[in-house]
Amino acid sequence: MKAAQAWRLGMGDGQILPGPRHRAPMKRPMWIIVLVSMVSLFLVCAYVYPPQSNSACYVFSSRGCKALTDWLPPVPAREFTDEEIAAHVVIREILNTTPARSKNPKIAFMFLTPGSLPFEKLWEKFLSGHEDRFSIYVHASKQKPVHVSRYFINRDIRSDQVVWGKISMVDAERRLLANALRDPDNQHFVLLSDSCVPLHNFDYVYNYLMYSNLSYVDCFYDPGPVGNGRYSEHMLPEIVKKDFRKGAQWFSMKRQHALIVMADNLYYSKFRDYCKPGLEGKNCIADEHYLPTFFNIVDPAGIANWSVTHVDWSERKWHPKSYRAQDITYELLKNITSVDESIHVTSDEKKEVQVQPCSWNGIQRPCYLFARKFYPEAIDNLLQLFSNYSTI
């Protein structure tokens, strides 16, 4: 009793505290529930939408963002379809199999053309003396070519009509690959157009391609309207938008990569059905997206992400810059052969310039072995200058 009185006196002039009140039995548990819910919600958001900067992660742990997800359950992987499983097995098997060695490895030069090739004489000069190290294949989609070089006679394959922007362009590329793959000595495959010309001598081109550890397939990410803006969600689940890529069609690839292109039906069928002019109000161009997207999914480390065929898009038009007879000078060709960086520009409002050094087996070297778009009238000037510029 005395102790209780002393405690009350120690409060000074303060009022004597009333007796204990009976709190609502749910108040304290409700605060706990609210607090736990907020923390849980925050952690879920942090897991689903992780912080983009390390500084935000260190609010919670000195170990950074990884610490937040160490104890959270992983997002379950999407279950593959039967078609995807089969495709992945075939592609992996081909890529993991050591290519059969050839005693006489050759480059297959595959020409995709409407008709006759105006630069056959130039190509003959390029090829002369190396008859055991190359093969020629010509796909003429509109009219039977008239050949003026011995190297091109009887080298036409069965062809079909090709329509710009449609899957028939990809079909023609695959048709060329199929014919070239029949020769086991063909170890590298180069797609060329009727307006293409060589930039270097044969030995340089042969060594550049045959001893490279990559295929030269152009591939870059373009978030703009003529890049990922062409993507269709009908390509799901096999192709997601973040994997969609763009690039020039003029490729150069190793035999293993040529084989997986021929083995593919899964990704090809998606582009056949859902990448075409006028679909869903978009103009998707199959030959600009199929191979870049395909390789970005199945073997991104196996391609260089740039093409060895030069084309000048600096005028920002629907078609690249073309060269007439008066444009053909030693200086022009020297400038093209000295370029050692690949440049892509996105089609969105930012017009982001993406610059990539051209690397050959880890060494920066000139990018281009061939160039296009040359008018037929340029043939005489090119023939006259070839022995000079091809040794650059």
C-alpha positions, 0 to 999 in steps of 0.5 A: 500500500505504501509503495503504491502511494509513493508511486502516485506522489512521484507523478507530481501534479499529474492526474492519477491514471485511471484504472486499466481499460479494456481494448478492443481485442482485434486492434493489435492483431489487425496492425500486425496483419496490415504490417505483414501484408505491406512487407509481403506485398513490397517483397513480391513487387521487388521480386517481380519488378526488381530494382534497376540500380544497385543502390536501390538493392542495398536498402535491404542488403549489402549483398545487393539485388541477389540477396532479395531473390536468394530465398524466394522461389524461382519463377517456373519455366514455361513448359516447352511444346512437343515441337520445341523439344524436338527442334531443340534436340535436333539443333543441339545435336547438330551444333554439338557434332564436330563437322566432318573434315573435308580434304578439299574445303570449299566456299559455296557462292549462292547468287539470288537474282531475278535473271542474268548476272551483270558482274559475271566477268568480274566474278570470273576474275575473282575466282580464276585460279582457285577452281578447287576451292569454290562452288557456284549456285544460281537461283534466278526467280524471273527469267533464265540467265544468260551466262558469259563466264565458264564458272556459271554455266550449268550452275542454275538450280531449280528456282521459283518466283520470289516476291519482295517482303514475302516468305518466298525470299526465305524459301529461295535462300533455303533452296540455295542452301539445300542444293549447296549442302549436297556437296560435302566439301562445301564448308561455308555458304555465302548469299549474294545478289545480282548487284554484289561485287567482291572487295578483296582477292580470293585468298583473302576472302577464303581465309577470312571465312574458312578460318573464322569461328563465327557465321556472319549473320546480321542481327540487332535489336530495333525497338522501332516500328520497322523493328520490333514494331513488326512483331506479332503475338501470334508467334507466341509461345515459341518466339517472344517479343524480346527475342525478335531481331532485325538484320540484312539478309546477306549472310555468310555461314558455316556448314553447321549453321546451314544445316540447322537452318534446313532442319528448322520448321518450327521457327520458319513456320511462325514467320511464314504464317505471321510475318508478311506485308499487310498482316495486322496493319504491319509490313513484316519483311520475313527475310529481314527477321527470320534468320536474325531471330532464329540465331538469336534464339538458338545460337546467339554466340555463334554469329557475328551480328553483322554481315560481310556484305556492305550496303550504304543506308546513310541516305535513310531511304527505303532502298540503299544507296546505289553506285553508277559508273561515274561513282566507281573510283579507287577512293570509294572502294578503298573507303568501303574496304577500310571500314572496321565498325558495324553501324545500326540505327534504330527506327524509333524516335531516338534513332539510336546509333549502335556501333560494334567493332568488327572482330575476326577471331578476337581481332578487329579487322575490316568488316566487308568482303563484298559490297552491293548495290552496283548498277550493271553499267559499273562493270568496266570501271570495276574490272579496270580497278579490281586488281588495285582495290582488291589488294587493299 
